[in-house]
């Protein structure tokens, strides 16, 4: 009996070794050859962050995500709680796509006109909603319209979120042409730029593929705000 068990064990071991070797060969054959890829040079490229406010949008959010995937770019989406409540599945799409989710308050009010308790409600309620749906806690908070005061900054900090504004405003909510949006970005972009765009603007969607390609031609990597903050090592 002991000999039979030993023989069976040897067969299993030999079969497992052969199977592992075959899988290894298949995996190696299917893997892209990165032997000549200069990761150091890649990581040293200038970086910028595309950010999209006011979503999730029932049409444009998925369209933006598709373009980002096709063009090999990442972005940060500052979402509004009342929209998240209606379209939780879109919030999950953002999370699962590897893009970043930021807090843009629950109702999209002008926070500079609210007291500290109301500001806390706007930030905290949306944060908890995002956590409940995705399991993620937003690292960044953006006040609607960029309106803030001392109370807003302090409440955001107490909730553990960094306030994130922008360095390039595309004025896309005024519905300019897609050419104008591209030109405004390309004329002002520099290393570590944070670009403000909006999720529900058709002109922004039309501009996005060409804008990303032009930014890449200029040598930029398009990363999330978190990657921008830490140096982009994982992007």
CORDA-V347151 format. One record per backbone hydrogen bond with DSSP energy under -1.0 kcal/mol. NH is the residue of the N-H (numbers start at 1). CO is the residue of the C=O. E is the energy in kcal/mol with one decimal. If there is no record, write none. Layout:
NH/CO/E, NH/CO/E
//
This chain:
5/1/-2.2, 6/2/-2.3, 7/3/-2.5, 8/4/-2.5, 9/5/-2.3, 10/6/-2.2, 11/7/-1.9, 12/8/-2.1, 13/9/-2.4, 14/10/-2.6, 15/11/-2.6, 16/12/-2.5, 17/13/-2.2, 18/14/-2.2, 19/15/-2.6, 20/16/-2.6, 21/17/-1.9, 22/18/-2.2, 23/19/-2.6, 24/20/-2.4, 25/21/-2.1, 26/22/-2.4, 27/23/-2.9, 28/24/-2.5, 29/25/-2.2, 30/26/-1.8, 37/34/-1.6, 39/37/-1.2, 42/38/-2.1, 43/39/-2.8, 44/40/-1.1, 45/42/-1.2, 48/221/-2.1, 49/193/-2.6, 51/195/-2.2, 52/76/-2.4, 53/197/-2.3, 61/57/-1.1, 63/59/-1.1, 64/60/-2.8, 65/61/-2.5, 66/62/-2.2, 67/63/-2.0, 68/64/-2.6, 69/65/-2.2, 70/66/-2.5, 71/67/-2.4, 73/68/-2.7, 74/222/-1.4, 76/50/-2.2, 77/100/-3.4, 78/52/-2.3, 79/102/-2.3, 80/55/-2.9, 81/105/-2.2, 82/106/-2.4, 84/80/-2.3, 85/81/-2.6, 87/83/-2.5, 91/87/-1.2, 92/88/-1.9, 93/89/-1.6, 94/90/-2.0, 95/91/-2.2, 96/92/-3.0, 97/93/-1.4, 98/95/-1.2, 99/94/-1.3, 100/75/-2.5, 102/77/-3.4, 103/140/-2.8, 104/79/-2.2, 113/110/-1.7, 114/111/-1.7, 119/115/-2.4, 120/116/-2.5, 121/117/-1.9, 122/118/-2.2, 123/119/-2.2, 124/120/-3.1, 125/121/-2.3, 127/123/-2.2, 128/124/-2.7, 129/125/-1.8, 130/126/-2.6, 131/127/-2.4, 132/128/-2.4, 133/129/-1.9, 134/130/-2.6, 135/131/-2.2, 141/162/-2.7, 142/103/-2.9, 146/143/-2.4, 147/144/-1.7, 153/149/-2.1, 154/150/-2.5, 155/151/-2.7, 156/152/-2.3, 157/153/-2.1, 158/154/-2.5, 159/155/-1.5, 160/157/-1.8, 161/156/-2.5, 162/139/-2.6, 164/141/-2.8, 167/194/-2.6, 168/194/-2.2, 170/196/-1.3, 174/171/-1.5, 175/172/-1.9, 181/177/-1.8, 182/178/-2.3, 183/179/-2.7, 184/180/-2.7, 185/181/-1.8, 186/182/-2.9, 187/183/-2.0, 188/185/-1.1, 189/185/-1.7, 192/47/-4.0, 193/190/-1.7, 195/49/-2.9, 196/168/-3.0, 197/51/-2.2, 199/53/-2.7, 205/201/-1.8, 206/202/-2.3, 207/203/-1.9, 208/204/-1.7, 211/207/-2.5, 212/208/-2.6, 213/209/-2.0, 214/210/-2.4, 215/211/-2.4, 216/212/-2.2, 217/213/-2.1, 218/214/-1.4, 219/216/-1.7, 220/215/-2.2, 221/46/-2.3, 223/48/-2.5, 228/224/-2.3, 229/225/-2.4, 230/226/-2.0, 232/227/-2.1, 235/232/-1.2
//
